[in-house]
Amino acid sequence: MGEILDDIIVILVVEDDQEVAEVCAMALEDSGYAVELAETARQAIQILDQRRNDRRVDFEYDGEMAADV
């Protein structure tokens, strides 16, 4: 997910392997993004529900729009 909050892009990384998630987060943060991590789809949905009123939320799951998953 990438969302823009006052010119800061926040990316939600959903990954159940903690080491992989942390490597992804470090790479994204090094590129200037803010990162939120979720280990499960349920956690990701909770985060998205909390951000429902944000200006823009775009997300993709393995090449498909999450709405199709």
N, C-alpha and C positions, 0 to 999 in steps of 0.2 A: 504494500500500500504505500502510496505517496500522497501526502496531503500538505497543503501550503498554509502555514499559520504565521501571519505577519512576516512573510518572506523567508520563513524557515520551513524546509521540507522535512516532514517526519515520515520515516519509513517503518512499517510494521513488518518484522521478520517473523515468520511462523516456521519453526523448526524444532523438532523434538530432540535432536542431538545437540546438547548444550555447547560442546566444543565448536561445532559447525556454526551455530547461532552466534557465538562470541566472535569467531573469525569474520563472519559476515558483518556483524555490528561494527567491529573495528575498522574494516575496510570502508564501510559507508560513512562512519564518523570521520575518518581520515579524509574523505571526499567532501566533507562539509555538511553532511546530513545529520539530523537527530534520529535516533533509532529507539523503537520500542520492540521488546521481544515477547513472543507468546510461544509456549511449548505445544499447545493443542489448538485445534480449530475452535473449541469451546472458548478458550481464553481469547483468541483472536476476535471472535464474535462479541464477547463482552467489551473488549477495547473499542471495537467499531461502534457498538451501541452507545458507549460513553461519548464518542466523537460524532454522533449523529448530527449535531447542529454545526459542525465545522463547515467551512465554506466549500471544500472540495475533498472528496475521497475517491481515489482511483486504486483499484487493486486487481491483481491477476494471480491466478493459481495455475502453475505449470502450463502456461501458455493459454489458458482459458480464463474468461472473465469469471470471477468468483460467483456471480449470480447464476452461472450455469452449473456450478459444482454442487 
